[in-house]
């Protein structure tokens, strides 16, 4: 449910990207949902063991996903421009924005799960970045949110 709530925020998006995919949250859950929409998702995970697990799940369930066993900054030129970029528990917001800048600065929307200290992360981010922000209450965590970021620009 925690991962699936992202699909409800952007129900018409077809091209997704999940960075730091780890064990598949939210990426694999979104892949199942995107199959119903004829969409697709790229999963980026530098840990080869985790990437192998992701690839096994994609193959086992014939999911519309492509696994990239690379560092995030090595995929900027490999991945078609996504409409949505997701990340869960990858990094605090300031360094996360640096990682997603190539996509969010060119029109993609970021959907990021954040915990109770998210306001501090947003405040710290405004020292280097400007962006449009919508806070969505988490469907599964009373103290958490999903941050929707658009129009990312370095200051």
C-alpha positions in Angstrom: 0.0 0.0 0.0 2.9 2.4 0.8 4.3 1.9 -2.7 1.0 1.7 -4.5 -0.1 5.1 -3.2 2.3 6.7 -5.7 0.3 5.4 -8.6 -2.8 7.1 -7.3 -1.0 10.5 -7.2 0.0 10.2 -10.8 -2.6 7.9 -12.4 -2.0 8.8 -16.0 1.9 8.6 -16.0 3.3 5.9 -18.2 7.1 6.2 -17.9 8.5 5.8 -14.4 12.0 5.6 -12.9 12.8 4.3 -9.5 16.3 5.0 -8.2 18.0 3.1 -5.5 15.5 0.3 -6.0 16.9 -2.0 -3.4 14.4 -4.8 -2.6 11.8 -3.4 -4.9 9.9 -0.8 -3.0 8.3 1.1 -4.6 9.7 0.0 -8.0 8.5 -3.6 -8.2 5.0 -2.7 -6.8 4.7 0.1 -9.4 5.8 -2.4 -12.1 2.8 -4.6 -11.3 0.5 -1.6 -11.4 2.0 -0.2 -14.6 1.4 -3.5 -16.4 -2.3 -2.8 -16.1 -1.8 0.7 -17.6 0.6 -0.4 -20.4 3.3 1.7 -18.7 6.9 0.9 -17.8 9.5 1.5 -15.2 13.3 1.6 -15.1 14.8 0.3 -11.8 18.3 1.6 -10.9 20.2 -0.4 -8.3 24.0 -0.5 -8.1 24.2 -3.5 -5.7 24.5 -6.4 -8.1 22.9 -8.9 -5.7 19.8 -6.6 -5.3 19.8 -5.9 -9.0 19.8 -9.7 -9.6 16.8 -10.1 -7.4 15.0 -7.3 -9.2 15.8 -8.9 -12.5 14.5 -12.3 -11.3 11.2 -10.8 -10.2 10.8 -8.9 -13.5 11.4 -12.1 -15.4 9.3 -14.3 -13.2 6.2 -12.0 -13.4 6.8 -10.6 -16.9 6.8 -7.1 -15.6 7.2 -4.0 -17.8 10.5 -3.0 -16.1 14.1 -2.7 -17.1 16.8 -3.2 -14.4 20.0 -1.1 -14.6 22.7 -2.6 -12.3 24.6 0.7 -12.2 25.2 3.8 -10.1 22.5 6.4 -10.6 24.9 9.0 -12.1 25.9 6.4 -14.7 22.4 6.1 -16.1 21.6 9.7 -17.0 22.2 9.0 -20.7 20.9 5.5 -20.7 17.3 6.0 -19.6 14.6 7.6 -21.7 13.2 10.7 -20.1 10.7 9.6 -17.4 7.5 11.3 -16.4 7.9 10.3 -12.7 11.0 9.6 -10.6 10.7 7.8 -7.3 13.0 7.0 -4.4 12.3 5.6 -1.0 14.8 5.7 1.8 17.7 6.4 -0.5 19.0 9.7 0.8 18.0 12.9 2.6 16.3 15.4 0.3 19.3 17.7 -0.4 21.6 15.0 -1.9 18.6 13.2 -3.4 17.8 16.4 -5.4 21.3 16.5 -6.8 20.9 12.9 -8.0 17.5 13.5 -9.7 18.3 16.9 -11.1 19.0 15.7 -14.7 15.4 14.4 -14.8 13.5 16.9 -12.7 15.1 19.9 -14.3 13.8 18.7 -17.7 10.2 18.1 -16.8 9.9 15.0 -14.7 8.0 14.9 -11.5 9.6 13.5 -8.3 7.6 11.5 -5.8 9.6 10.8 -2.7 8.6 9.0 0.5 9.7 11.0 3.6 9.3 10.5 7.3 8.5 12.8 10.2 11.6 15.1 9.7 10.7 15.9 6.1 10.1 19.6 6.9 13.8 20.0 7.9 14.9 18.3 4.7 12.7 20.6 2.6 14.1 23.7 4.4 17.7 22.5 3.9 17.0 21.9 0.2 15.8 25.5 -0.3 19.4 26.8 0.3 20.5 25.3 -3.1 17.3 24.5 -5.0 13.9 26.1 -6.0 11.0 23.8 -6.8 7.3 23.5 -6.7 6.2 21.3 -3.8 3.0 19.4 -2.9 2.9 17.4 0.3 0.7 14.3 0.2 -0.2 12.7 3.5 1.0 9.1 3.6 -1.7 6.5 3.4 0.3 4.2 5.7 2.3 6.4 8.0 0.7 9.1 10.1 4.0 11.0 10.4 5.1 10.4 6.8 4.4 12.2 3.5 5.0 11.7 -0.2 6.7 14.8 -1.5 5.7 15.8 -5.1 8.4 18.0 -6.6 8.3 19.7 -10.0 10.3 22.4 -11.8 13.6 21.8 -9.9 16.2 24.5 -10.5 19.5 25.1 -8.8 19.7 28.6 -7.2 
